[in-house]
C-alpha cells in the first residue's frame, strides 16, 4: 500500500528514508518501513492528525 503525505521530514526521517532506498533486501525494507512508521507516529503528530482527519467518521464495531 502506498500513500502520500506532505510534511517537513526531520534529520532522522531523511536517514531512515535513505536507508530504505539503499536496501534492496525485502526483509530489511519491511523493517525500515516499520521503523519509519513508528518514527512518524511518535515524533510527527501533525502527520498522524492529518491521516486520522481523513478517516471515515463511522462507528466501527471493532474500534471501541
Backbone as a ProteinNet text record, in pm:
[ID]
protein_1_A
[PRIMARY]
XXXXXXXXXXXXXXXXXXXXXXXXXXXXXXXXXXXXXXXXXXXXXXXXXXXXXXXXXXXXXXXX
[TERTIARY]
84.7	0	90.3	48.9	122.5	27.5	78.5	3.3	102.5	54.5	140.8	102.8	202.6	180.3	277.7	233.7	319.7	354.7	482.9	532.1	681.1	734.8	877.2	953.8	1023.9	1095.9	1213.3	1231.9	1343.7	1469	1576.8	1703.7	1691.1	1623	1606.6	1518.6	1414.9	1329.8	1415.3	1497.1	1579.8	1676.7	1731	1822.6	1749.8	1631.8	1554.8	1514.7	1469.5	1429.2	1548.1	1664.1	1784.2	1820	1813	1845.3	1747.7	1619.6	1520.4	1549.2	1582.5	1608.3	1732	1831	1956.6	1947.7	1855	1843.6	1744.2	1791.8	1703.4	1646.1	1699.5	1654.5	1514.1	1421	1280	1260.3	1331.5	1316.4	1365.6	1479.7	1531	1439.4	1381.9	1288.9	1165.6	1114.1	999.4	1032.3	1148.9	1190.7	1209.5	1264.9	1282.7	1149.4	1053.1	919.5	853.5	868	812.1	878.4	1009.2	1084	1038.6	1019.6	975.9	835.6	746.1	609.5	608.1	688.7	698.4	751.2	853	911.6	808.2	735.5	632.7	524.6	482.9	375.4	413.8	534.9	575.5	636.8	686.2	759	696.2	596.7	534	382.5	334.5	191	107.2	163	87.5	53	141	115.7	3.2	12.1	-90.3	-225.8	-229.8	-356	-416.4	-334.4	-385.6	-439.5	-372.8	-419.4	-551.8	-560.2	-682.1	-797.4	-769.2	-872	-943.4	-871.8	-928	-1000	-993.9	-1063.8	-1214.2	-1290.6	-1437	-1482.2	-1585.3	-1634	-1746.1	-1734.8	-1834.7	-1803.6	-1901.9	-1883.8	-1846.8	-1719.5	-1672.8	-1681.7	-1746.6	-1764.7	-1632	-1530.6	-1403.6	-1318.8	-1360.4	-1283.2	-1361.2	-1358.9	-1430.8	-1343.7
-116.2	0	123.9	222.8	348.6	461.3	556.7	678.1	792.8	907.2	1023.2	1126.4	1172.9	1274.1	1389.1	1505.9	1622.8	1669.6	1668	1719	1747.3	1819	1853.1	1743.7	1656.4	1547.3	1600.6	1542.7	1580.5	1502.9	1524.4	1458.7	1306.1	1258.3	1113.7	1055	1128.1	1083.5	1063	1161.1	1155.3	1037.4	1011	897.4	765.7	750.5	626.7	608.3	714.6	707	667.1	725.7	691.9	544.3	494.3	353.9	260	295.5	212.9	211.5	326.4	337.4	259.1	253.1	186	34.5	-14.8	-159	-221	-316	-386.6	-512	-550.6	-669.9	-645.8	-733	-715.3	-714.1	-799.9	-806.7	-677.5	-626.8	-500.8	-384.9	-388	-283.1	-285.1	-403.3	-414.6	-357.7	-391.7	-340.4	-189.1	-139.9	4.5	76.9	17.8	77.1	81.2	-25.3	-28.8	78	88.1	187.8	329.2	354.5	486.4	518.2	420.1	441.4	469.3	393.8	420.6	561.7	601.1	734	842.9	829.3	929.7	932.6	814.8	806.4	877.5	857.7	912.8	1051.9	1092.3	1218.7	1324.6	1288.1	1384.3	1378.5	1433.6	1425.8	1495.2	1593.9	1662.9	1568.4	1474.2	1376	1282.2	1232.7	1142.1	1211.7	1336.2	1410.8	1427.7	1455.1	1469.4	1337.5	1227.4	1096.9	1061.8	1078.5	1046.2	1133.8	1258.4	1351.6	1298.6	1224.6	1173.5	1039.4	978.1	852.6	876.3	777.3	790.9	802.4	878	902.6	806.4	683	581.3	513.3	448.8	372.8	229.7	194.6	59.3	-26.9	-142	-225.3	-276.5	-293	-343.6	-232	-106.8	5.7	73.3	8.9	62.3	63.9
0	0	0	-75.9	-79.1	-46.4	27.6	49.3	49.8	16.5	3.7	107.9	180.7	282.3	260	294.1	283.6	423.7	454.8	581.6	565.9	661.1	657.4	731.9	658.1	724.8	807.1	923.7	1009	964.8	1034.8	1001.1	1010.7	1115.1	1131.6	1020.8	980.8	869.3	744.6	715.1	594.3	600.6	719.1	735.1	710.6	768.3	751.8	605.8	541.9	400.6	313.7	340.9	263.8	282.8	407.7	434.9	363.3	364.2	294.6	145.1	89.8	-54	-96.5	-9.3	-43.1	-30.1	51.8	75.8	-20.6	-99	-191.7	-126.8	-12	57.7	114.2	77.5	115.8	267.1	338.3	484.1	548.5	503.8	558.5	522.5	403.4	362.3	451.4	483.1	573.1	711.1	762.3	892.9	888.4	779.3	763.4	757.2	688.9	680.6	817.9	894.2	1029.2	1116.4	1104.9	1182.3	1145.1	1015.8	969.9	1020.3	1014.1	1062.3	1212.5	1289.2	1433.2	1458.1	1382.9	1398.8	1371.3	1262.5	1228.9	1336.2	1381.7	1481.3	1611.1	1656.1	1785.4	1776.6	1660.7	1652.2	1563.1	1485.7	1394.4	1410.9	1519.1	1549	1442.1	1373.1	1268.1	1153.3	1125.1	1019.2	1062.4	1184.7	1236.2	1239.1	1283.1	1288.5	1149.5	1050.3	913.4	858.9	891	844.6	912.1	1042.4	1116.6	1070.8	1038.8	992.7	868.7	784.2	660	675	794.3	817.2	814	768.8	774	919	941.2	1077.3	1115.4	1073.4	1103.2	1235.1	1290.3	1412.7	1375.7	1393.9	1362.5	1486.8	1479.3	1597.4	1656.6	1575.7	1626.9	1687.7	1675	1725.6	1838.4	1953.4	2071	2191.9
[MASK]
++++++++++++++++++++++++++++++++++++++++++++++++++++++++++++++++

